[in-house]
Amino acid sequence: MKPRERDSGLQTQRTTLSWFRTVFVVLINALLVLKLSYNQEHSYIFISGISLISFTISLYILSLTRNQKFAFDVELTTKNAVWTKRYISLMVGLCALLVSLSSAISLYNLLLT
């Protein structure tokens, strides 16, 4: 692999902001799911909220390590970076599935009562 070319623009700042925006949105969704679990008193919704919180923490740690790579001008396209992106995609998909299932079960329970 060739070393990456020096970027004279603000690409690193835009990428850093997009990572932190993503972490913030996932955190807001996790807090909403936890609030829903508190109101509905169902353990499966609470478990999905806790898993979203843990995913938010891991995503925040990944964004911090990625920002350090920007600061030290390290190569970003490594095998480890590819596996990290696969992990993030898998976790986003699982969190979306958990949120949709918990919302569907909550709606189903609401319609039964």
Jmol script that loads the backbone (N, CA, C; Angstrom):
load data "model"
ATOM      1  N   MET A   1       0.820  -1.185   0.000  1.00  0.00           N
ATOM      2  CA  MET A   1       0.000   0.000   0.000  1.00  0.00           C
ATOM      3  C   MET A   1       0.864   1.249   0.000  1.00  0.00           C
ATOM      4  N   LYS A   2       0.380   2.228  -0.723  1.00  0.00           N
ATOM      5  CA  LYS A   2       1.071   3.511  -0.738  1.00  0.00           C
ATOM      6  C   LYS A   2       0.627   4.336   0.458  1.00  0.00           C
ATOM      7  N   PRO A   3       1.523   5.153   0.974  1.00  0.00           N
ATOM      8  CA  PRO A   3       1.086   6.067   2.033  1.00  0.00           C
ATOM      9  C   PRO A   3       0.088   7.074   1.467  1.00  0.00           C
ATOM     10  N   ARG A   4      -0.841   7.485   2.296  1.00  0.00           N
ATOM     11  CA  ARG A   4      -1.861   8.400   1.794  1.00  0.00           C
ATOM     12  C   ARG A   4      -1.272   9.783   1.554  1.00  0.00           C
ATOM     13  N   GLU A   5      -1.879  10.456   0.595  1.00  0.00           N
ATOM     14  CA  GLU A   5      -1.416  11.795   0.245  1.00  0.00           C
ATOM     15  C   GLU A   5      -1.864  12.786   1.307  1.00  0.00           C
ATOM     16  N   ARG A   6      -1.098  13.808   1.457  1.00  0.00           N
ATOM     17  CA  ARG A   6      -1.405  14.849   2.441  1.00  0.00           C
ATOM     18  C   ARG A   6      -2.633  15.619   1.982  1.00  0.00           C
ATOM     19  N   ASP A   7      -3.604  15.778   2.865  1.00  0.00           N
ATOM     20  CA  ASP A   7      -4.838  16.483   2.548  1.00  0.00           C
ATOM     21  C   ASP A   7      -4.719  17.925   3.017  1.00  0.00           C
ATOM     22  N   SER A   8      -4.845  18.845   2.074  1.00  0.00           N
ATOM     23  CA  SER A   8      -4.730  20.258   2.445  1.00  0.00           C
ATOM     24  C   SER A   8      -6.063  20.837   2.910  1.00  0.00           C
ATOM     25  N   GLY A   9      -7.158  20.091   2.692  1.00  0.00           N
ATOM     26  CA  GLY A   9      -8.477  20.583   3.092  1.00  0.00           C
ATOM     27  C   GLY A   9      -8.810  20.214   4.526  1.00  0.00           C
ATOM     28  N   LEU A  10     -10.075  20.194   4.814  1.00  0.00           N
ATOM     29  CA  LEU A  10     -10.547  19.904   6.162  1.00  0.00           C
ATOM     30  C   LEU A  10     -11.181  18.517   6.248  1.00  0.00           C
ATOM     31  N   GLN A  11     -10.689  17.566   5.462  1.00  0.00           N
ATOM     32  CA  GLN A  11     -11.278  16.230   5.440  1.00  0.00           C
ATOM     33  C   GLN A  11     -11.206  15.546   6.803  1.00  0.00           C
ATOM     34  N   THR A  12     -10.103  15.672   7.499  1.00  0.00           N
ATOM     35  CA  THR A  12      -9.984  15.017   8.805  1.00  0.00           C
ATOM     36  C   THR A  12     -10.964  15.608   9.809  1.00  0.00           C
ATOM     37  N   GLN A  13     -11.176  16.912   9.756  1.00  0.00           N
ATOM     38  CA  GLN A  13     -12.122  17.537  10.675  1.00  0.00           C
ATOM     39  C   GLN A  13     -13.556  17.117  10.356  1.00  0.00           C
ATOM     40  N   ARG A  14     -13.879  17.025   9.063  1.00  0.00           N
ATOM     41  CA  ARG A  14     -15.223  16.591   8.675  1.00  0.00           C
ATOM     42  C   ARG A  14     -15.461  15.149   9.083  1.00  0.00           C
ATOM     43  N   THR A  15     -14.462  14.299   8.911  1.00  0.00           N
ATOM     44  CA  THR A  15     -14.597  12.903   9.302  1.00  0.00           C
ATOM     45  C   THR A  15     -14.750  12.772  10.808  1.00  0.00           C
ATOM     46  N   THR A  16     -13.981  13.528  11.560  1.00  0.00           N
ATOM     47  CA  THR A  16     -14.087  13.509  13.019  1.00  0.00           C
ATOM     48  C   THR A  16     -15.467  13.957  13.465  1.00  0.00           C
ATOM     49  N   LEU A  17     -15.981  15.016  12.864  1.00  0.00           N
ATOM     50  CA  LEU A  17     -17.316  15.491  13.221  1.00  0.00           C
ATOM     51  C   LEU A  17     -18.390  14.474  12.863  1.00  0.00           C
ATOM     52  N   SER A  18     -18.234  13.793  11.731  1.00  0.00           N
ATOM     53  CA  SER A  18     -19.245  12.801  11.358  1.00  0.00           C
ATOM     54  C   SER A  18     -19.237  11.612  12.312  1.00  0.00           C
ATOM     55  N   TRP A  19     -18.061  11.207  12.786  1.00  0.00           N
ATOM     56  CA  TRP A  19     -17.995  10.122  13.770  1.00  0.00           C
ATOM     57  C   TRP A  19     -18.685  10.533  15.061  1.00  0.00           C
ATOM     58  N   PHE A  20     -18.428  11.735  15.540  1.00  0.00           N
ATOM     59  CA  PHE A  20     -19.053  12.168  16.784  1.00  0.00           C
ATOM     60  C   PHE A  20     -20.552  12.406  16.620  1.00  0.00           C
ATOM     61  N   ARG A  21     -20.981  12.833  15.433  1.00  0.00           N
ATOM     62  CA  ARG A  21     -22.417  12.944  15.170  1.00  0.00           C
ATOM     63  C   ARG A  21     -23.079  11.575  15.226  1.00  0.00           C
ATOM     64  N   THR A  22     -22.425  10.576  14.657  1.00  0.00           N
ATOM     65  CA  THR A  22     -22.959   9.218  14.681  1.00  0.00           C
ATOM     66  C   THR A  22     -23.064   8.696  16.105  1.00  0.00           C
ATOM     67  N   VAL A  23     -22.034   8.926  16.900  1.00  0.00           N
ATOM     68  CA  VAL A  23     -22.061   8.495  18.305  1.00  0.00           C
ATOM     69  C   VAL A  23     -23.200   9.193  19.042  1.00  0.00           C
ATOM     70  N   PHE A  24     -23.398  10.468  18.789  1.00  0.00           N
ATOM     71  CA  PHE A  24     -24.452  11.223  19.460  1.00  0.00           C
ATOM     72  C   PHE A  24     -25.839  10.700  19.087  1.00  0.00           C
ATOM     73  N   VAL A  25     -26.054  10.399  17.810  1.00  0.00           N
ATOM     74  CA  VAL A  25     -27.356   9.892  17.366  1.00  0.00           C
ATOM     75  C   VAL A  25     -27.635   8.517  17.968  1.00  0.00           C
ATOM     76  N   VAL A  26     -26.630   7.648  18.008  1.00  0.00           N
ATOM     77  CA  VAL A  26     -26.819   6.328  18.615  1.00  0.00           C
ATOM     78  C   VAL A  26     -27.105   6.473  20.107  1.00  0.00           C
ATOM     79  N   LEU A  27     -26.443   7.407  20.775  1.00  0.00           N
ATOM     80  CA  LEU A  27     -26.691   7.637  22.199  1.00  0.00           C
ATOM     81  C   LEU A  27     -28.115   8.134  22.435  1.00  0.00           C
ATOM     82  N   ILE A  28     -28.598   9.045  21.612  1.00  0.00           N
ATOM     83  CA  ILE A  28     -29.971   9.544  21.748  1.00  0.00           C
ATOM     84  C   ILE A  28     -30.964   8.401  21.557  1.00  0.00           C
ATOM     85  N   ASN A  29     -30.735   7.545  20.551  1.00  0.00           N
ATOM     86  CA  ASN A  29     -31.619   6.399  20.340  1.00  0.00           C
ATOM     87  C   ASN A  29     -31.575   5.439  21.519  1.00  0.00           C
ATOM     88  N   ALA A  30     -30.403   5.221  22.081  1.00  0.00           N
ATOM     89  CA  ALA A  30     -30.281   4.330  23.238  1.00  0.00           C
ATOM     90  C   ALA A  30     -31.035   4.886  24.432  1.00  0.00           C
ATOM     91  N   LEU A  31     -30.929   6.184  24.652  1.00  0.00           N
ATOM     92  CA  LEU A  31     -31.650   6.793  25.771  1.00  0.00           C
ATOM     93  C   LEU A  31     -33.161   6.744  25.566  1.00  0.00           C
ATOM     94  N   LEU A  32     -33.613   6.896  24.326  1.00  0.00           N
ATOM     95  CA  LEU A  32     -35.045   6.781  24.050  1.00  0.00           C
ATOM     96  C   LEU A  32     -35.548   5.360  24.286  1.00  0.00           C
ATOM     97  N   VAL A  33     -34.755   4.365  23.899  1.00  0.00           N
ATOM     98  CA  VAL A  33     -35.148   2.974  24.139  1.00  0.00           C
ATOM     99  C   VAL A  33     -35.170   2.685  25.632  1.00  0.00           C
ATOM    100  N   LEU A  34     -34.197   3.205  26.381  1.00  0.00           N
ATOM    101  CA  LEU A  34     -34.204   3.017  27.833  1.00  0.00           C
ATOM    102  C   LEU A  34     -35.410   3.705  28.476  1.00  0.00           C
ATOM    103  N   LYS A  35     -35.782   4.873  27.978  1.00  0.00           N
ATOM    104  CA  LYS A  35     -36.968   5.554  28.502  1.00  0.00           C
ATOM    105  C   LYS A  35     -38.221   4.739  28.198  1.00  0.00           C
ATOM    106  N   LEU A  36     -38.288   4.168  27.011  1.00  0.00           N
ATOM    107  CA  LEU A  36     -39.415   3.315  26.650  1.00  0.00           C
ATOM    108  C   LEU A  36     -39.481   2.092  27.556  1.00  0.00           C
ATOM    109  N   SER A  37     -38.323   1.519  27.862  1.00  0.00           N
ATOM    110  CA  SER A  37     -38.319   0.339  28.738  1.00  0.00           C
ATOM    111  C   SER A  37     -38.735   0.713  30.155  1.00  0.00           C
ATOM    112  N   TYR A  38     -38.417   1.912  30.587  1.00  0.00           N
ATOM    113  CA  TYR A  38     -38.827   2.360  31.919  1.00  0.00           C
ATOM    114  C   TYR A  38     -40.339   2.561  31.975  1.00  0.00           C
ATOM    115  N   ASN A  39     -40.905   3.110  30.892  1.00  0.00           N
ATOM    116  CA  ASN A  39     -42.349   3.341  30.856  1.00  0.00           C
ATOM    117  C   ASN A  39     -43.138   2.048  30.676  1.00  0.00           C
ATOM    118  N   GLN A  40     -42.625   1.124  29.866  1.00  0.00           N
ATOM    119  CA  GLN A  40     -43.348  -0.107  29.563  1.00  0.00           C
ATOM    120  C   GLN A  40     -43.046  -1.238  30.544  1.00  0.00           C
ATOM    121  N   GLU A  41     -41.934  -1.142  31.254  1.00  0.00           N
ATOM    122  CA  GLU A  41     -41.500  -2.143  32.228  1.00  0.00           C
ATOM    123  C   GLU A  41     -41.359  -3.540  31.608  1.00  0.00           C
ATOM    124  N   HIS A  42     -40.693  -3.609  30.463  1.00  0.00           N
ATOM    125  CA  HIS A  42     -40.410  -4.888  29.816  1.00  0.00           C
ATOM    126  C   HIS A  42     -38.909  -5.100  29.788  1.00  0.00           C
ATOM    127  N   SER A  43     -38.487  -6.309  30.123  1.00  0.00           N
ATOM    128  CA  SER A  43     -37.053  -6.575  30.229  1.00  0.00           C
ATOM    129  C   SER A  43     -36.372  -6.638  28.868  1.00  0.00           C
ATOM    130  N   TYR A  44     -37.069  -7.101  27.819  1.00  0.00           N
ATOM    131  CA  TYR A  44     -36.434  -7.200  26.504  1.00  0.00           C
ATOM    132  C   TYR A  44     -36.128  -5.824  25.926  1.00  0.00           C
ATOM    133  N   ILE A  45     -36.959  -4.850  26.205  1.00  0.00           N
ATOM    134  CA  ILE A  45     -36.669  -3.492  25.745  1.00  0.00           C
ATOM    135  C   ILE A  45     -35.495  -2.921  26.536  1.00  0.00           C
ATOM    136  N   PHE A  46     -35.434  -3.231  27.817  1.00  0.00           N
ATOM    137  CA  PHE A  46     -34.316  -2.780  28.646  1.00  0.00           C
ATOM    138  C   PHE A  46     -33.003  -3.399  28.168  1.00  0.00           C
ATOM    139  N   ILE A  47     -33.025  -4.677  27.806  1.00  0.00           N
ATOM    140  CA  ILE A  47     -31.816  -5.348  27.302  1.00  0.00           C
ATOM    141  C   ILE A  47     -31.366  -4.715  25.991  1.00  0.00           C
ATOM    142  N   SER A  48     -32.312  -4.385  25.114  1.00  0.00           N
ATOM    143  CA  SER A  48     -31.915  -3.729  23.864  1.00  0.00           C
ATOM    144  C   SER A  48     -31.358  -2.331  24.129  1.00  0.00           C
ATOM    145  N   GLY A  49     -31.887  -1.635  25.124  1.00  0.00           N
ATOM    146  CA  GLY A  49     -31.345  -0.318  25.483  1.00  0.00           C
ATOM    147  C   GLY A  49     -29.941  -0.410  26.040  1.00  0.00           C
ATOM    148  N   ILE A  50     -29.700  -1.407  26.890  1.00  0.00           N
ATOM    149  CA  ILE A  50     -28.356  -1.606  27.444  1.00  0.00           C
ATOM    150  C   ILE A  50     -27.376  -1.994  26.345  1.00  0.00           C
ATOM    151  N   SER A  51     -27.815  -2.830  25.400  1.00  0.00           N
ATOM    152  CA  SER A  51     -26.915  -3.189  24.298  1.00  0.00           C
ATOM    153  C   SER A  51     -26.612  -1.974  23.427  1.00  0.00           C
ATOM    154  N   LEU A  52     -27.588  -1.090  23.250  1.00  0.00           N
ATOM    155  CA  LEU A  52     -27.328   0.146  22.509  1.00  0.00           C
ATOM    156  C   LEU A  52     -26.349   1.050  23.247  1.00  0.00           C
ATOM    157  N   ILE A  53     -26.463   1.122  24.560  1.00  0.00           N
ATOM    158  CA  ILE A  53     -25.515   1.922  25.349  1.00  0.00           C
ATOM    159  C   ILE A  53     -24.108   1.343  25.223  1.00  0.00           C
ATOM    160  N   SER A  54     -23.978   0.015  25.303  1.00  0.00           N
ATOM    161  CA  SER A  54     -22.649  -0.595  25.173  1.00  0.00           C
ATOM    162  C   SER A  54     -22.089  -0.391  23.772  1.00  0.00           C
ATOM    163  N   PHE A  55     -22.956  -0.434  22.755  1.00  0.00           N
ATOM    164  CA  PHE A  55     -22.501  -0.157  21.398  1.00  0.00           C
ATOM    165  C   PHE A  55     -22.054   1.293  21.267  1.00  0.00           C
ATOM    166  N   THR A  56     -22.747   2.212  21.920  1.00  0.00           N
ATOM    167  CA  THR A  56     -22.365   3.621  21.883  1.00  0.00           C
ATOM    168  C   THR A  56     -20.990   3.825  22.499  1.00  0.00           C
ATOM    169  N   ILE A  57     -20.736   3.147  23.606  1.00  0.00           N
ATOM    170  CA  ILE A  57     -19.424   3.265  24.252  1.00  0.00           C
ATOM    171  C   ILE A  57     -18.329   2.716  23.351  1.00  0.00           C
ATOM    172  N   SER A  58     -18.576   1.543  22.735  1.00  0.00           N
ATOM    173  CA  SER A  58     -17.548   0.979  21.846  1.00  0.00           C
ATOM    174  C   SER A  58     -17.348   1.843  20.610  1.00  0.00           C
ATOM    175  N   LEU A  59     -18.426   2.425  20.085  1.00  0.00           N
ATOM    176  CA  LEU A  59     -18.303   3.312  18.929  1.00  0.00           C
ATOM    177  C   LEU A  59     -17.530   4.574  19.288  1.00  0.00           C
ATOM    178  N   TYR A  60     -17.738   5.093  20.486  1.00  0.00           N
ATOM    179  CA  TYR A  60     -16.998   6.265  20.943  1.00  0.00           C
ATOM    180  C   TYR A  60     -15.505   5.951  21.068  1.00  0.00           C
ATOM    181  N   ILE A  61     -15.175   4.789  21.616  1.00  0.00           N
ATOM    182  CA  ILE A  61     -13.766   4.390  21.746  1.00  0.00           C
ATOM    183  C   ILE A  61     -13.138   4.218  20.369  1.00  0.00           C
ATOM    184  N   LEU A  62     -13.878   3.613  19.433  1.00  0.00           N
ATOM    185  CA  LEU A  62     -13.357   3.469  18.073  1.00  0.00           C
ATOM    186  C   LEU A  62     -13.136   4.824  17.409  1.00  0.00           C
ATOM    187  N   SER A  63     -14.036   5.766  17.652  1.00  0.00           N
ATOM    188  CA  SER A  63     -13.854   7.088  17.046  1.00  0.00           C
ATOM    189  C   SER A  63     -12.653   7.812  17.642  1.00  0.00           C
ATOM    190  N   LEU A  64     -12.411   7.621  18.941  1.00  0.00           N
ATOM    191  CA  LEU A  64     -11.227   8.240  19.548  1.00  0.00           C
ATOM    192  C   LEU A  64      -9.937   7.660  18.979  1.00  0.00           C
ATOM    193  N   THR A  65      -9.884   6.341  18.811  1.00  0.00           N
ATOM    194  CA  THR A  65      -8.672   5.735  18.241  1.00  0.00           C
ATOM    195  C   THR A  65      -8.483   6.155  16.789  1.00  0.00           C
ATOM    196  N   ARG A  66      -9.587   6.307  16.070  1.00  0.00           N
ATOM    197  CA  ARG A  66      -9.475   6.754  14.679  1.00  0.00           C
ATOM    198  C   ARG A  66      -8.968   8.195  14.615  1.00  0.00           C
ATOM    199  N   ASN A  67      -9.418   9.026  15.530  1.00  0.00           N
ATOM    200  CA  ASN A  67      -8.945  10.414  15.558  1.00  0.00           C
ATOM    201  C   ASN A  67      -7.470  10.491  15.908  1.00  0.00           C
ATOM    202  N   GLN A  68      -6.994   9.597  16.760  1.00  0.00           N
ATOM    203  CA  GLN A  68      -5.566   9.564  17.071  1.00  0.00           C
ATOM    204  C   GLN A  68      -4.756   9.156  15.846  1.00  0.00           C
ATOM    205  N   LYS A  69      -5.318   8.273  15.018  1.00  0.00           N
ATOM    206  CA  LYS A  69      -4.622   7.904  13.786  1.00  0.00           C
ATOM    207  C   LYS A  69      -4.523   9.093  12.849  1.00  0.00           C
ATOM    208  N   PHE A  70      -5.566   9.924  12.829  1.00  0.00           N
ATOM    209  CA  PHE A  70      -5.491  11.146  12.025  1.00  0.00           C
ATOM    210  C   PHE A  70      -4.401  12.067  12.549  1.00  0.00           C
ATOM    211  N   ALA A  71      -4.297  12.177  13.854  1.00  0.00           N
ATOM    212  CA  ALA A  71      -3.319  13.086  14.455  1.00  0.00           C
ATOM    213  C   ALA A  71      -1.892  12.633  14.177  1.00  0.00           C
ATOM    214  N   PHE A  72      -1.669  11.311  14.191  1.00  0.00           N
ATOM    215  CA  PHE A  72      -0.319  10.802  13.975  1.00  0.00           C
ATOM    216  C   PHE A  72      -0.025  10.488  12.518  1.00  0.00           C
ATOM    217  N   ASP A  73      -0.974  10.767  11.629  1.00  0.00           N
ATOM    218  CA  ASP A  73      -0.794  10.574  10.193  1.00  0.00           C
ATOM    219  C   ASP A  73      -0.448   9.122   9.865  1.00  0.00           C
ATOM    220  N   VAL A  74      -1.209   8.194  10.436  1.00  0.00           N
ATOM    221  CA  VAL A  74      -1.015   6.763  10.217  1.00  0.00           C
ATOM    222  C   VAL A  74      -1.909   6.326   9.060  1.00  0.00           C
ATOM    223  N   GLU A  75      -1.506   5.274   8.362  1.00  0.00           N
ATOM    224  CA  GLU A  75      -2.298   4.729   7.268  1.00  0.00           C
ATOM    225  C   GLU A  75      -3.646   4.238   7.795  1.00  0.00           C
ATOM    226  N   LEU A  76      -4.739   4.605   7.115  1.00  0.00           N
ATOM    227  CA  LEU A  76      -6.077   4.282   7.602  1.00  0.00           C
ATOM    228  C   LEU A  76      -6.670   3.031   6.968  1.00  0.00           C
ATOM    229  N   THR A  77      -6.187   2.625   5.811  1.00  0.00           N
ATOM    230  CA  THR A  77      -6.768   1.472   5.128  1.00  0.00           C
ATOM    231  C   THR A  77      -5.929   0.231   5.384  1.00  0.00           C
ATOM    232  N   THR A  78      -6.072  -0.319   6.562  1.00  0.00           N
ATOM    233  CA  THR A  78      -5.397  -1.553   6.924  1.00  0.00           C
ATOM    234  C   THR A  78      -6.451  -2.641   7.089  1.00  0.00           C
ATOM    235  N   LYS A  79      -5.999  -3.876   7.279  1.00  0.00           N
ATOM    236  CA  LYS A  79      -6.947  -4.973   7.493  1.00  0.00           C
ATOM    237  C   LYS A  79      -7.724  -4.768   8.785  1.00  0.00           C
ATOM    238  N   ASN A  80      -7.060  -4.220   9.773  1.00  0.00           N
ATOM    239  CA  ASN A  80      -7.740  -3.942  11.033  1.00  0.00           C
ATOM    240  C   ASN A  80      -8.851  -2.908  10.844  1.00  0.00           C
ATOM    241  N   ALA A  81      -8.614  -1.906  10.024  1.00  0.00           N
ATOM    242  CA  ALA A  81      -9.638  -0.887   9.768  1.00  0.00           C
ATOM    243  C   ALA A  81     -10.824  -1.478   9.013  1.00  0.00           C
ATOM    244  N   VAL A  82     -10.554  -2.402   8.097  1.00  0.00           N
ATOM    245  CA  VAL A  82     -11.636  -3.051   7.356  1.00  0.00           C
ATOM    246  C   VAL A  82     -12.496  -3.886   8.301  1.00  0.00           C
ATOM    247  N   TRP A  83     -11.852  -4.643   9.198  1.00  0.00           N
ATOM    248  CA  TRP A  83     -12.609  -5.446  10.165  1.00  0.00           C
ATOM    249  C   TRP A  83     -13.371  -4.553  11.145  1.00  0.00           C
ATOM    250  N   THR A  84     -12.822  -3.416  11.490  1.00  0.00           N
ATOM    251  CA  THR A  84     -13.528  -2.481  12.367  1.00  0.00           C
ATOM    252  C   THR A  84     -14.790  -1.965  11.687  1.00  0.00           C
ATOM    253  N   LYS A  85     -14.700  -1.649  10.409  1.00  0.00           N
ATOM    254  CA  LYS A  85     -15.878  -1.176   9.678  1.00  0.00           C
ATOM    255  C   LYS A  85     -16.923  -2.274   9.552  1.00  0.00           C
ATOM    256  N   ARG A  86     -16.482  -3.513   9.389  1.00  0.00           N
ATOM    257  CA  ARG A  86     -17.434  -4.632   9.356  1.00  0.00           C
ATOM    258  C   ARG A  86     -18.119  -4.798  10.701  1.00  0.00           C
ATOM    259  N   TYR A  87     -17.358  -4.650  11.780  1.00  0.00           N
ATOM    260  CA  TYR A  87     -17.923  -4.741  13.124  1.00  0.00           C
ATOM    261  C   TYR A  87     -18.962  -3.644  13.345  1.00  0.00           C
ATOM    262  N   ILE A  88     -18.641  -2.439  12.932  1.00  0.00           N
ATOM    263  CA  ILE A  88     -19.573  -1.324  13.103  1.00  0.00           C
ATOM    264  C   ILE A  88     -20.845  -1.572  12.301  1.00  0.00           C
ATOM    265  N   SER A  89     -20.707  -2.050  11.065  1.00  0.00           N
ATOM    266  CA  SER A  89     -21.885  -2.329  10.245  1.00  0.00           C
ATOM    267  C   SER A  89     -22.751  -3.409  10.871  1.00  0.00           C
ATOM    268  N   LEU A  90     -22.123  -4.449  11.399  1.00  0.00           N
ATOM    269  CA  LEU A  90     -22.865  -5.518  12.058  1.00  0.00           C
ATOM    270  C   LEU A  90     -23.593  -5.000  13.292  1.00  0.00           C
ATOM    271  N   MET A  91     -22.911  -4.197  14.094  1.00  0.00           N
ATOM    272  CA  MET A  91     -23.530  -3.682  15.314  1.00  0.00           C
ATOM    273  C   MET A  91     -24.658  -2.697  15.007  1.00  0.00           C
ATOM    274  N   VAL A  92     -24.506  -1.877  13.984  1.00  0.00           N
ATOM    275  CA  VAL A  92     -25.583  -0.960  13.601  1.00  0.00           C
ATOM    276  C   VAL A  92     -26.801  -1.755  13.137  1.00  0.00           C
ATOM    277  N   GLY A  93     -26.567  -2.806  12.361  1.00  0.00           N
ATOM    278  CA  GLY A  93     -27.674  -3.655  11.921  1.00  0.00           C
ATOM    279  C   GLY A  93     -28.368  -4.348  13.075  1.00  0.00           C
ATOM    280  N   LEU A  94     -27.587  -4.883  14.017  1.00  0.00           N
ATOM    281  CA  LEU A  94     -28.179  -5.547  15.179  1.00  0.00           C
ATOM    282  C   LEU A  94     -28.942  -4.568  16.061  1.00  0.00           C
ATOM    283  N   CYS A  95     -28.402  -3.384  16.243  1.00  0.00           N
ATOM    284  CA  CYS A  95     -29.099  -2.377  17.052  1.00  0.00           C
ATOM    285  C   CYS A  95     -30.396  -1.935  16.379  1.00  0.00           C
ATOM    286  N   ALA A  96     -30.368  -1.788  15.067  1.00  0.00           N
ATOM    287  CA  ALA A  96     -31.597  -1.434  14.352  1.00  0.00           C
ATOM    288  C   ALA A  96     -32.631  -2.543  14.485  1.00  0.00           C
ATOM    289  N   LEU A  97     -32.183  -3.788  14.419  1.00  0.00           N
ATOM    290  CA  LEU A  97     -33.088  -4.920  14.599  1.00  0.00           C
ATOM    291  C   LEU A  97     -33.665  -4.942  16.009  1.00  0.00           C
ATOM    292  N   LEU A  98     -32.823  -4.703  17.013  1.00  0.00           N
ATOM    293  CA  LEU A  98     -33.305  -4.681  18.395  1.00  0.00           C
ATOM    294  C   LEU A  98     -34.314  -3.562  18.631  1.00  0.00           C
ATOM    295  N   VAL A  99     -34.036  -2.399  18.098  1.00  0.00           N
ATOM    296  CA  VAL A  99     -34.957  -1.276  18.284  1.00  0.00           C
ATOM    297  C   VAL A  99     -36.283  -1.553  17.581  1.00  0.00           C
ATOM    298  N   SER A 100     -36.229  -2.081  16.365  1.00  0.00           N
ATOM    299  CA  SER A 100     -37.479  -2.349  15.649  1.00  0.00           C
ATOM    300  C   SER A 100     -38.271  -3.468  16.316  1.00  0.00           C
ATOM    301  N   LEU A 101     -37.593  -4.511  16.805  1.00  0.00           N
ATOM    302  CA  LEU A 101     -38.303  -5.585  17.498  1.00  0.00           C
ATOM    303  C   LEU A 101     -38.904  -5.105  18.809  1.00  0.00           C
ATOM    304  N   SER A 102     -38.151  -4.326  19.565  1.00  0.00           N
ATOM    305  CA  SER A 102     -38.697  -3.829  20.830  1.00  0.00           C
ATOM    306  C   SER A 102     -39.861  -2.877  20.593  1.00  0.00           C
ATOM    307  N   SER A 103     -39.796  -2.085  19.533  1.00  0.00           N
ATOM    308  CA  SER A 103     -40.917  -1.197  19.215  1.00  0.00           C
ATOM    309  C   SER A 103     -42.134  -1.997  18.764  1.00  0.00           C
ATOM    310  N   ALA A 104     -41.911  -3.040  17.966  1.00  0.00           N
ATOM    311  CA  ALA A 104     -43.022  -3.871  17.506  1.00  0.00           C
ATOM    312  C   ALA A 104     -43.676  -4.612  18.668  1.00  0.00           C
ATOM    313  N   ILE A 105     -42.883  -5.141  19.580  1.00  0.00           N
ATOM    314  CA  ILE A 105     -43.441  -5.845  20.737  1.00  0.00           C
ATOM    315  C   ILE A 105     -44.177  -4.869  21.645  1.00  0.00           C
ATOM    316  N   SER A 106     -43.634  -3.691  21.813  1.00  0.00           N
ATOM    317  CA  SER A 106     -44.301  -2.679  22.629  1.00  0.00           C
ATOM    318  C   SER A 106     -45.633  -2.267  22.007  1.00  0.00           C
ATOM    319  N   LEU A 107     -45.653  -2.097  20.699  1.00  0.00           N
ATOM    320  CA  LEU A 107     -46.892  -1.748  20.010  1.00  0.00           C
ATOM    321  C   LEU A 107     -47.904  -2.884  20.110  1.00  0.00           C
ATOM    322  N   TYR A 108     -47.435  -4.116  19.978  1.00  0.00           N
ATOM    323  CA  TYR A 108     -48.308  -5.287  20.099  1.00  0.00           C
ATOM    324  C   TYR A 108     -48.924  -5.352  21.497  1.00  0.00           C
ATOM    325  N   ASN A 109     -48.115  -5.128  22.525  1.00  0.00           N
ATOM    326  CA  ASN A 109     -48.632  -5.137  23.896  1.00  0.00           C
ATOM    327  C   ASN A 109     -49.602  -3.985  24.136  1.00  0.00           C
ATOM    328  N   LEU A 110     -49.358  -2.863  23.501  1.00  0.00           N
ATOM    329  CA  LEU A 110     -50.249  -1.716  23.640  1.00  0.00           C
ATOM    330  C   LEU A 110     -51.599  -1.997  22.992  1.00  0.00           C
ATOM    331  N   LEU A 111     -51.581  -2.693  21.852  1.00  0.00           N
ATOM    332  CA  LEU A 111     -52.828  -3.009  21.164  1.00  0.00           C
ATOM    333  C   LEU A 111     -53.632  -4.077  21.897  1.00  0.00           C
ATOM    334  N   LEU A 112     -52.955  -4.951  22.639  1.00  0.00           N
ATOM    335  CA  LEU A 112     -53.662  -5.989  23.387  1.00  0.00           C
ATOM    336  C   LEU A 112     -54.395  -5.433  24.595  1.00  0.00           C
ATOM    337  N   THR A 113     -53.901  -4.349  25.159  1.00  0.00           N
ATOM    338  CA  THR A 113     -54.536  -3.809  26.366  1.00  0.00           C
ATOM    339  C   THR A 113     -55.618  -2.818  26.062  1.00  0.00           C
TER     340      THR A 113
END
end "model"
wireframe off; spacefill off
backbone 0.3
color backbone group
